[in-house]
Every structure is written in C-alpha cells, then in structure tokens.
Amino acid sequence: MPFDFNGKVAVVTGGANGIGLAAARAIAAGGGKVWIFDLERERPDEVASSLGGHGCHVDVTDRSSLDAGFERVGTPDIVVANAGMAVWAPLDETPADAWNRTIALNLGGVFHTVQAASLRMKPRRRGAIVITASTNSYDGEATLTAYNASKAGMLGILHTAANELGPWQIRINAVCPGLIRTRLTESFFVDPPVIKEYFRDIPLGRGGRPEEVGNTIAFLASDLASFITGATIFVDGGQMAAKFGTWTEATADFEVDHWKLR
C-alpha cells in the first residue's frame, strides 16, 4: 500500500536516477506532486513527466540555480536532499579538484538545499526534509576519503538542523544506505568475485535495490514518521550491525549475486 502524500509538494534533488528516482516514484505513487531537481544532462523534465511531475534544471552547488528552482516550486512540503557523487582514490592520491567537487556537491549541496527549504517552510511552520547520507557517514572505507568526509559532515547538518528547526515543526532525518545497485555502483555488481566477498559481511547476503531506500525515504517524509526527527536509518542489509563476516562456504553458497544458506 503506497504512502499518502495527497496534497503534498515534494522536491527531490538528484532525482532523475538511482535512489533519488526511487524516492520520487514512491512519493508520486502516494499522490504527491513531485519536482525533480537535476542537471540538464540527466533530463529531469522527461523523467519527472513520466511520474506526472515536473523537472527543473538545477545545480545544487550553485545557490542561485537552487533558489531559482524553488521559486518555480513555491513552498514545498517535502524536500529530499539526495544529489551526490563519489570519486575513488587513495588518500594520498586524491586530487584537490576531486576533493573540492565532492565536498561542494555532497556536503555543500545538502547545506544549501536544507537552508533553502527551511527558509521556505518556516512561515508555514511545517515540513519534512530527508537527507541521503551513507553507512560511510560512520566508517572509513578505503579510497573514499572525500566521499566519507562529506557523508560524515551531513550528520552534523542533520543534528543541528533538527535542533533548530524542531520548534518550527520542521522534521529532518537521514537514510544511510549501504551498497545499493545504482548507476554509480553498477561496476561492482557485475563483478561476482568482488560482490561475493563484499556481501560476505552483510547479514542479508546481498546488495540493496534503490526502491528499498526510496521507500525508507518516503516513510521518513510521511506523516507516519510525525514524531521522528534528527534520526538516521540504516538501509544496509544489516552490514553496520555485523562486526565479523556472516557468510561462509561451510554453511552457504554464493549464487550469482547473493549468499544463500544450504
């Protein structure tokens, strides 16, 4: 059964593909009017139209671009700050440009999106914001220095914003996905030896699907989560709960893309 978003206006940044698109679909399925903010090359107009929504060419690292998008929307009821990127490189080989771009998009983009949304929500004294953080907000996965730093910083924004926006009845929460099959991670999923070892440490024995994160975002944005703010929800198959590898060949087999008990 879909969530009830009838009469609600939602903005999803980076909503033209992956987790953002899954969140947009879940909100639209519940009757919400969805606006997708994304770069022109991602065709947000076309993607949003397929959901009965609207698209807008927005670069969240450019505040004037972001504000122009919000001017078209008016005051949103829901904002999903999802736009992001990742660059893989060892710490001592991470180019300054890669660091700056990642921080500007992942962390700066969330700051500007949350600030712009809250300024518009405050006069109405209600609203829901959801940030796409990561399990990497907590751990130090190798070769992802900039990404990890940006995702950890999002939790600082989350906690501060929950404190400051609560009196205005504006809720803000975060999802922390693990390895989810999107355009960004597709290369891992088509490499069985890699995912076999990676999934060994995931209690559910597999990677996640975008809709599994999108549905969690929809829950946090919905009235069902009316007394939840400042919270993070892991959508990781139990990965962050498991200190040691769950799966071994002694009791299970790896079948194409998941572990399964015999």
Beta strands, then each sheet from edge to edge (+ up, - down):
strand 1: 9-13
strand 2: 33-38
strand 3: 54-57
strand 4: 78-81
strand 5: 127-132
strand 6: 170-177
strand 7: 232-235
strand 8: 252-255
strand 9: 258-261
sheet 1: 3+ 2+ 1+ 4+ 5+ 6+ 7+
sheet 2: 8+ 9-
end
